[in-house]
Amino acid sequence: MNPNLHRLQPYPFEKLGRLFAGITPPVDLHPIRLSIGEPQHATPTFIRQALVDHLDGLSHYPATQGSDDLRHAIGEWIAHRYKIAPPAVLPVNGSREALFAFAQCVADTTQPDGLVLCPNPFYQIYEGAACLAGLTPVFCNQTPHNHFAFDIAKWPDDVLRRVQLVYACSPGNPTGRVLSLQEWNTLFELSDRYGFVIASDECYSEIYFDTPPLGGLEAAHQLNRDHRNLVMFSSLSKRSNVPGLRSGFVAGDPVILEQFRLYRTYHGCAMNPAVQSASAAAWRDEIHVQENRTLYREKFARVLPILAPYLEVDRPDAGFYLWASVSKCATLPDTEFARELYRRYNVTVLPGSFLAREAHGINPGANFIRIALVAPLDECEEAAHRIADFCRNF
């Protein structure tokens, strides 16, 4: 048995199940689940049809590097979206799988005390990937006091010399914050100095309000850099409402991607041929993505005025999460807030402390809740009214 398995903590939704154990919410209120970031908008018909039309591909073993058509579609999308030359790309079975496997690929376990640097709060896959790669995760706190900045420059030299991999999430989960060009420049300069690899998790990049979020490859281009030690991760799950398709890509440093391709060949991670065809169709269409953004914009416009009097919450830079402080309306910990909200109003949100680790004396997720505006508009609005009633009547 891998001795590192004991280092893994229960996943946030497992913790949520335990938190809600034994509770029976009001039966006269239909359940509204805003705890998990699973898009609930309809999957576009043309993607479903492309999947069906190419089921004959199931009779062939797929190549790890994907089809020429899919790689070309991804490259065209990157070039159009970020105004850069198409980089080296590799299709993957969703960004989650790739973010985890990537740490196994780049980890150098011959070096003592290797570290993986993550934002805090963070997407829990980063921690698990670090632990099972034989490295140690260290956490960079993102709090309202530093405007949720991902400030790794504050780490001392003796720490940064041990860092092998940095997970940067922009737009962030759960904060929705987008890294600035100056923050990217700092990351790149530190990567040059210390040699660590940057894994840029950008799976929420297409859910935005006005200005498209700056991406890592785009930032490198604007700073007249190549893609050395930089790999971006993207996905169709949020962009195209196909979380079950398990389709995404990695792009960037061609040397690292070739090593990752070899790793994935042994790992057996080739994408289903029918999924490849449906994915290529999705990457080539922007109309459904624009319609998707419109739906999320309306949700934020409806929900924020209802919640603002009771929670400390602002519209994020991008993404579909509200990262809301509950300290304005209750003295309860975030866990009890979520538990009582579920017990009294049948609304599920995720306690922020489940998405963070104690670091530097604090858990930066404490007293926050993550609200995923993934349900239909009327349900999101109804949930906001229930949360407001809960805060008023608490």
C-alpha positions in Angstrom: 0.0 0.0 0.0 1.3 3.5 -0.9 2.4 5.0 2.4 1.4 8.4 1.2 -2.3 7.5 1.1 -2.6 8.2 4.8 -1.7 11.8 4.1 -4.9 12.4 2.1 -7.8 14.2 3.8 -11.4 13.4 3.2 -12.7 15.2 0.1 -14.9 18.3 0.8 -18.1 16.6 -0.3 -17.4 13.6 2.0 -17.0 16.1 4.9 -20.3 17.7 3.8 -22.1 14.4 3.9 -20.8 13.8 7.4 -21.8 17.3 8.4 -25.4 16.7 7.2 -25.7 13.2 8.7 -29.0 12.7 10.6 -30.6 15.9 9.3 -34.0 15.9 7.7 -34.6 19.2 5.9 -38.1 20.6 5.5 -40.1 18.5 3.1 -42.2 21.4 1.9 -39.1 23.1 0.5 -37.6 21.5 -2.6 -33.8 21.0 -2.3 -31.5 23.5 -3.9 -27.9 22.3 -4.2 -25.3 25.0 -4.7 -22.5 23.2 -3.0 -20.8 21.5 -6.0 -19.5 23.2 -9.1 -21.3 21.0 -11.6 -22.8 23.0 -14.4 -26.5 22.3 -14.8 -27.2 24.2 -18.0 -28.3 22.0 -20.9 -25.5 20.4 -23.0 -25.7 21.8 -26.5 -27.5 19.6 -28.9 -24.7 19.7 -31.6 -22.2 18.3 -29.1 -24.5 15.4 -28.2 -25.1 14.8 -31.9 -21.3 14.8 -32.7 -20.8 12.2 -30.0 -23.5 10.0 -31.4 -22.3 10.5 -35.0 -18.8 9.2 -34.2 -19.6 6.1 -32.2 -17.9 4.1 -34.9 -14.6 5.3 -33.4 -15.1 3.0 -30.5 -13.8 0.2 -32.7 -10.3 1.7 -32.7 -7.6 2.3 -30.0 -7.1 6.0 -29.7 -3.7 7.6 -29.6 -2.5 9.3 -26.5 -1.8 12.5 -28.3 -5.3 12.6 -29.7 -6.4 13.1 -33.3 -5.0 15.7 -35.6 -8.4 17.2 -35.9 -8.9 17.7 -32.1 -5.4 19.1 -31.6 -6.0 21.5 -34.5 -9.3 22.6 -33.1 -7.8 23.2 -29.7 -4.8 25.1 -31.2 -7.2 27.3 -33.2 -9.2 28.1 -30.2 -6.2 29.1 -28.1 -4.9 31.2 -31.0 -8.2 33.0 -31.3 -8.9 33.3 -27.6 -5.5 34.5 -26.5 -4.2 36.1 -29.7 -1.0 34.0 -29.7 0.5 31.4 -32.0 -0.9 27.9 -31.4 1.3 26.2 -28.7 2.0 22.5 -28.2 -1.2 20.8 -27.0 -2.2 17.5 -25.6 -5.9 16.4 -25.1 -6.7 15.1 -21.6 -9.7 13.4 -19.9 -10.7 16.5 -18.1 -8.6 19.0 -16.2 -9.0 17.2 -12.9 -7.3 14.0 -14.1 -4.5 15.9 -15.8 -3.9 18.2 -12.8 -3.4 15.2 -10.6 -1.3 13.2 -13.0 0.9 16.1 -13.9 2.5 16.2 -10.4 3.4 12.5 -10.8 5.1 13.4 -14.0 7.2 16.4 -12.9 8.0 15.3 -9.4 11.7 14.7 -8.8 11.7 12.5 -5.7 15.5 12.2 -5.8 15.6 15.7 -4.4 15.0 15.9 -0.6 12.0 17.6 0.8 10.4 18.6 -2.5 7.4 21.0 -2.2 4.3 21.9 -4.2 3.0 25.4 -3.7 -0.8 25.9 -3.8 -3.2 28.8 -3.2 -5.2 28.5 0.0 -8.2 28.0 -0.2 -7.7 25.7 -3.2 -9.0 22.9 -5.4 -8.3 19.8 -3.4 -6.8 17.9 -6.2 -3.6 19.9 -5.8 -3.0 18.6 -2.3 -3.7 15.0 -3.2 -1.5 15.2 -6.3 1.4 16.6 -4.2 1.1 14.0 -1.5 0.9 11.0 -3.8 3.8 12.3 -5.9 5.9 12.1 -2.7 6.1 15.9 -2.3 4.8 18.1 0.4 2.1 20.8 -0.2 2.6 24.2 1.2 -0.1 26.8 1.2 -0.2 30.5 0.2 -3.1 32.1 2.1 -5.5 34.2 0.1 -7.6 36.5 2.3 -9.6 39.7 2.0 -6.7 41.5 3.7 -4.5 40.9 0.6 -7.4 41.0 -1.8 -7.1 37.3 -2.3 -3.7 37.7 -4.0 -1.5 34.7 -4.8 1.6 36.2 -3.4 4.4 33.6 -3.5 7.2 36.2 -3.5 6.8 36.4 0.3 8.2 32.9 0.7 11.8 32.8 1.9 14.6 31.6 -0.4 15.1 28.3 1.6 11.5 27.4 0.8 11.4 28.5 -2.8 14.6 26.5 -3.6 12.6 23.3 -2.6 9.5 24.1 -4.7 9.2 21.9 -7.8 5.6 22.7 -8.8 3.3 25.7 -8.4 -0.4 25.3 -9.0 -1.8 28.7 -10.0 -5.6 28.8 -10.4 -7.0 31.8 -12.4 -9.9 32.5 -12.3 -9.6 31.1 -8.8 -11.7 28.4 -7.2 -13.4 29.5 -4.9 -12.5 33.2 -4.9 -13.0 33.9 -8.6 -10.0 36.1 -8.6 -8.0 36.6 -11.9 -4.2 36.9 -11.7 -2.9 40.2 -13.0 -0.1 40.6 -15.5 2.2 41.7 -12.8 1.5 38.6 -10.7 2.2 36.4 -13.7 5.5 38.3 -14.2 6.5 37.6 -10.6 5.6 33.9 -11.0 7.7 33.7 -14.2 10.7 35.5 -12.7 10.6 33.1 -9.6 10.3 30.1 -11.9 13.3 31.3 -13.8 15.3 31.8 -10.6 14.3 28.5 -8.8 13.4 26.2 -11.7 9.9 25.2 -10.6 7.1 24.3 -13.1 3.9 26.3 -13.2 0.6 24.4 -13.7 -1.9 27.1 -14.6 -5.4 25.8 -13.9 -7.8 27.9 -16.1 -10.9 25.7 -16.3 -13.2 28.7 -15.4 -11.7 31.0 -18.0 -14.8 31.2 -20.2 -17.2 32.2 -17.5 -16.7 36.0 -17.2 -18.7 39.2 -17.3 -17.0 41.7 -19.5 -13.3 41.3 -20.1 -11.9 37.8 -20.9 -9.6 36.7 -18.1 -5.9 36.9 -18.7 -4.4 33.4 -19.2 -0.9 32.2 -18.4 0.2 31.6 -22.0 -1.3 35.0 -22.9 0.6 36.6 -20.1 3.9 35.0 -21.3 3.3 36.3 -24.8 2.6 39.9 -23.5 5.8 39.7 -21.5 7.8 38.5 -24.5 8.5 35.1 -23.0 8.4 31.6 -24.3 6.5 28.8 -22.6 9.4 27.3 -20.7 8.2 25.6 -17.4 4.6 26.8 -18.1 1.7 24.5 -18.8 -2.0 25.6 -18.9 -4.9 23.3 -18.1 -8.4 23.9 -19.6 -11.6 22.0 -19.9 -14.9 21.9 -21.7 -16.9 21.1 -18.5 -17.7 24.6 -17.5 -17.3 26.3 -20.9 -19.7 23.9 -22.7 -21.7 22.3 -19.9 -20.4 18.8 -20.5 -18.8 17.8 -17.1 -19.6 14.1 -17.9 -17.7 14.3 -21.2 -14.4 14.5 -19.3 -12.6 16.4 -21.9 -9.9 19.1 -21.7 -6.4 19.8 -22.7 -3.0 20.9 -21.5 -0.8 23.3 -23.5 2.5 25.1 -23.2 6.1 24.0 -22.7 6.7 21.4 -25.5 9.5 19.6 -23.6 7.3 19.0 -20.6 4.3 18.1 -22.7 6.3 15.4 -24.5 7.3 13.9 -21.1 3.7 14.1 -20.0 2.6 12.4 -23.3 5.0 9.5 -22.5 3.7 9.3 -19.0 0.1 9.2 -20.1 0.9 6.5 -22.7 2.0 4.2 -20.0 -0.9 5.4 -17.8 -3.4 4.5 -20.4 -5.1 7.9 -20.6 -6.0 8.1 -24.3 -9.3 9.9 -24.9 -12.3 8.0 -26.4 -12.5 8.7 -30.2 -16.2 9.7 -30.1 -15.4 12.1 -27.2 -12.6 13.5 -29.3 -14.9 14.3 -32.2 -17.5 15.9 -29.9 -14.8 17.9 -28.2 -13.5 19.2 -31.5 -17.0 20.4 -32.4 -17.3 22.1 -29.0 -14.0 24.0 -29.3 -15.0 25.3 -32.7 -18.2 26.9 -31.6 -18.4 30.1 -29.5 -22.1 30.8 -29.8 -23.1 28.4 -27.1 -20.4 29.7 -24.9 -21.7 33.3 -25.2 -25.2 32.1 -24.4 -23.8 30.3 -21.3 -22.1 33.5 -20.1 -25.3 35.4 -20.5 -27.1 32.9 -18.2 -24.5 33.3 -15.5 -24.5 37.1 -15.8 -28.2 37.2 -15.1 -27.8 34.9 -12.1 -25.3 37.2 -10.5 -27.4 40.2 -11.3 -30.4 38.7 -9.6 -28.7 37.0 -6.6 -26.2 39.6 -5.4 -28.7 42.4 -4.5 -30.6 39.8 -2.4 -27.6 38.5 -0.5 -25.6 41.8 -0.1 -27.5 43.1 2.9 -26.7 39.9 4.8 -23.4 38.5 3.6 -20.1 40.1 2.8 -20.0 39.2 -0.9 -19.0 40.8 -4.2 -19.2 39.7 -7.8 -16.0 37.8 -8.6 -13.6 38.6 -11.4 -14.8 35.5 -13.2 -16.3 32.0 -12.6 -19.6 31.0 -11.2 -18.9 31.0 -7.5 -19.8 33.4 -4.8 -17.1 33.4 -2.0 -19.2 34.9 0.8 -18.2 35.7 4.3 -21.0 34.9 6.9 -19.5 37.0 9.7 -21.9 39.8 8.9 -25.0 37.9 9.8 -24.0 35.2 12.2 -21.5 34.3 14.9 -21.7 30.6 13.9 -18.7 28.9 12.2 -19.1 28.4 8.5 -19.8 24.7 9.1 -22.7 25.4 11.4 -24.0 28.0 9.1 -24.1 25.5 6.3 -25.6 22.8 8.5 -28.4 25.1 9.9 -29.1 26.5 6.4 -29.6 23.0 5.2 -31.7 21.9 8.2 -34.0 24.9 8.1 -34.2 25.8 4.4 -33.0 22.8 2.4 -30.3 24.8 0.6 -26.8 23.2 0.3 -23.7 25.4 0.2 -20.1 24.4 1.0 -18.3 25.6 4.1 -15.2 27.5 3.2 -13.1 25.8 5.8 -13.5 22.5 3.9 -11.7 24.1 0.9 -8.7 25.3 2.9 -6.0 24.2 5.3 -4.7 25.9 8.4 -1.5 27.7 7.4 0.4 30.4 9.1 -2.0 30.2 12.1 -5.3 30.5 10.2 -7.7 28.7 8.0 -8.5 31.3 5.3 -11.7 29.5 4.4 -13.1 29.8 7.9 -16.3 31.9 8.1 -16.8 31.8 4.3 -19.2 29.7 2.3 -18.9 28.8 -1.4 -22.1 29.3 -3.4 -22.1 27.7 -6.8 -24.6 29.5 -9.1 -25.0 26.4 -11.2 -28.7 25.7 -10.8 -31.3 27.3 -13.1 -32.0 31.0 -12.6 -35.2 30.6 -10.7 -33.6 28.2 -8.3 -30.6 30.4 -7.7 -32.9 33.3 -6.9 -35.1 31.2 -4.6 -32.0 30.0 -2.8 -30.8 33.6 -2.3 -34.1 34.5 -0.8 -33.9 31.5 1.5 -30.4 32.4 2.6 -31.5 36.0 3.2 -34.5 34.7 5.3 -32.1 32.5 7.3 -29.8 35.4 8.1 -32.8 37.6 9.1 -34.4 35.0 11.3 -31.3 33.5 12.8 
